[in-house]
Amino acid sequence: MRDERISKLASQLVNYSIDVKENEVVRIIAHDFETKPLVKELIKELTKQKAIAIVEFNDDEVSALQQLNTNEKRLQLTSKWELEKTIDMDAMILIRGKANEYELAKVPTKITKQISLANKEAQNIRVNERKWVLLNYPTNMYANKAKMAYDDYQDFFYDVMLVDYPQMKKDCIVLKELMDRTDKVRIVGPNTDLSFSIKGINAVICAGEHNVPDGEVYSAPVKDSVNGHIQYNTISFTNGLEFNNVYLEIEDGKIIKATSSINNDKINDIFDGDEGSRYFGEFSLGLNPKINHPMGDILFDEKIYGSLHLTPGQAYEDADNGNRSILHWDLVCIQTKEYGGGEIYFDDVLIRKDGEFVIEELKKLNK
């Protein structure tokens, strides 16, 4: 029996997230054939809206093998083709459905850096000039990472995906307006005392238009204004490697010390990718009331209610501090009491304590 929730999700992605128009070209990139049920529903919905669907299936085992055997000729060809496909599309729906988080771990950082640099132009067009939405399909691997039985995880997945995002967007306006007026931000918590400015940098509401699940408002630190130290408290994966309890010390915007309780010997390889990797490109508050603990999946974890993420690497053009990098690594710190608590101050006024907004105009964002 077909799960009707897949049809609802496909409709939401097509008609709300990318707001498709007649004759638009929509590129669907699906990782792993397990995502096929959603891909089929997307094709049906796009056809109904008289748009053009172009589908690509990727596989991490095959991708890892190709990357390990990358040479200059292949790099030139694949980056050229990727740029041409990106230029031709109006929108993209990216569906990740991993079977093994570590499949790409065998690829050396040097190679992933070369590939990222070669595709940088296409990536900038995708993110800044095209409509796009990204989600992870509910596979057994994601259920395992979330420490949930598969059926329970699938129910949780659709419950979070199908929230009322238009209403969330309306509710977040007051937080956006406050962030737009704010100069100094201070974050305090266990092993954390960090200050920076967001003055003059736009705040952006995320409510289902680029990621699902969603629920955050982000800006970016003025590039050289970050000073202090921060301890993140969720597991994070990047370049096929797992990191945990990442601790950073920062002077005048630059990360001068980085440690991790897992793969500590690899963490500086990530931050040495390019000059911008040691500076920050995003500051965001997570506020999805249905996500309360880490799932091992950044698309969920960066939206955790009462969390924040301060992201080393590339800034978004709609909240731009000028930092450019091949890296954009969302590292998450949960500040609810269960995870050690913490405070956030805007211009020396306490606005959130232990994950709960404390000023009156923001209390409607509390669950």
Phi, psi and omega in degrees: 000134180288136178279113183297340179294332177295319178296318179297319179295317178301317179297318179296316181297317184284315191265340178248305187297308179257355176046061190295148177241161180304136177072004175289146178266119182246117179269122177254116175252116184243128177265119178079141183287350176297340180279358188304321179304319179288321178301317180299317179293325177295318178300316179299315182291319179295321177297320178299326180270008177062035173259171183250119181261130174237121188247136172233134173254131177244159180220128186294326177299313180293318180299317180298317180298317179295318180295321179296335181253023179292136169229177187298320181297313180297320180299316180296316182294311184293323179290324177296313180294321179297318179296318180296317179295321180295318179298322184284344185266154173262333183205160178223138170244116182253120182243113177264133180221060189296143171262336183211114182298335190260008185300325182269001183295335181287346182278121181299147179304326180301319181288316179298326177294316179299317181294317179299317180295321181294329183259012187297320181296315178297319180297318179296321178294314180303312187285320191255344185236357180233158173281141181203155173213144185233137174208161175253127181285145185286088177264170177297328179297316180293324176297319180296317179297325180279357180060044181230148169299148187301314181298320179294319179296319180296319177298316178298317180305307184288328177299318181283320183294326189258030176289170180278085183292324175303321178292319177303319181298317178297317183295332184276353184301320183295324177290318177302313182297323177294316179296324177298332181270350190274143172258288189267133173245135173232133179242127181232139178181188178304121179058029183221128169205106192219137178227148176196171178251144170240019184299129175080003180253129185299144171259141187234131177273131176247111183218060171090008183265339178234326177235145162225134000291167183221178179135076177200162170231125185237157172220210175207147175288143166307130198307315185261015187265353187278126177217139178128209181215153181216139175247113175277154186228026173232151175294143179221143178244135171209143182053033178076010181243150179259136175230153180210153180051045180295130180239132182233140168247136189228135173231125178048044174091342188259134175288116182255346177212137179217131176224159177214145178285346176232136180055041180300328181288349182256347192293324181287340172298324179294315184281350177263012182299319175196177185299321183288347182292339180263007174243167187257145181239357182202142168229127186216149174251125177272139186209028176280115187292346181269352180246112190239354180209160183296140179251356187072018183225113189298331179295335172270313191295326180288350178257002184306133178301128178083013180256172169219156165227137177240113200253115172291138173115209189302133172272152173279147183292337179273359172212068199262124172253007177090355181284133180235135184195158170282348182263142163213097190246102180283106177255131193247136172239119177270132184246015175289163182304321182302332183250022173104351176074187180153168181230151172233130179244136170249118181049048175069010176254127178293120180248337178215133178229128180052038176085355182250132174290136186249347177269147194303316187291345180257354186295339179291346176274352174286150182277000000 
